[in-house]
């Protein structure tokens, strides 16, 4: 979050590298998710951007890990 004077702005889209870092996955895994259609991205010129809304939707759609209680 960035504060400029009295205005607070929150970043709303991330490049592939930032998205991978934020979600603790590799760049290669980001491209796998995009190719599989599980993650949506937008293009602006040569930049590939993933919005916070698409990030949230992707996270919600990930399967839950089942516990293996003994």
N, C-alpha and C positions, 0 to 999 in steps of 0.2 A: 504494500500500500504506500502510495506516495502522497505527501502533503505539500501543497503549494499555496502559501498564504493561508487562506481560510478554506480552500477547496481540498477535499480528500478524493484522490482517484484510485481506483482499483483496476489492476490489469485484467482485461477481459478475454485475451487470447494469447496463446503461447506458440512459439516455434517448436518444431519436433524435439530438438535438444532440451529445451526447457520443460516440455511436457514429460519427456522420459525421466528427467531428473526429479520433477515434482512427484511422479508416481512410482519412483524406484524401479523402473524397467529400462531395458536397453533401447537404443534407437531402432535396432533390428526388430524388436518386439512391437514397437509403435507401428512400423511399416507392415508387420504381419497383421496387426489388429485393423489397420486401414484397409488392407487388401481383402481381408475376410469380411469387411463391412460391419464390424463390431464397433468401429470408431469412425466418426465423421470428421472431415477437415475441410478447410476452405483455402483457395488460392488467391493471393494478391501478388500479381507479377510473378516473380520466381519464389516468393515466400509461401510456405505451407503453414497455415495457422489452425490451431485447435482451440475453440472457444471454451470458456468455463462451463457453459451449458452442455456442450458435447462431452466434456470431461466428466461432468456429473452423471450424465446419462450412461456413459461407458462404465463408470464405477458401479452404478446401481445395477447394471446388467451382468456384472461379473458373478459367476456362480459362488455360492457360499461353500465354505469348507466344512465338510461333515466331520464331527468329532468321532474318534474311535475310542470310546470309553471301555475300559477293561472290566 
